[in-house]
């Protein structure tokens, strides 16, 4: 093998490794973004259920998370606020987890 051919092969291998690494990074960023969106929407849905006097705001939050491709892993109602944590599969990376809180502002409390 000539020096030129070995050099081209080395550069091709390096470029392939960089592209592979960037695609994994991109997958992780997209999964984290999906988790954040799903957490926000689940918390808002749960808070809306509290405001509407629904007896199970965490069930409403779980349904909202599921509709957005996430799994609700924690949900807690604190007074008028709903706190949630969701996870999104980020294959081949570990899961992406995000937390959110929603509820009325201080001026909106009854």
Buried (B, 14 or more C-beta within 10 A) or exposed (E): EEEEEEEEEEEEEEEEEEEEEEEEEEBBEEBBEBBBBBBBBBBBBBBBBBBEEEEEBBBBBBBBBBEBBBBBBEBBBEEBBBBBBBBBBBEEEEBBBBBBBBBBEEEEEE
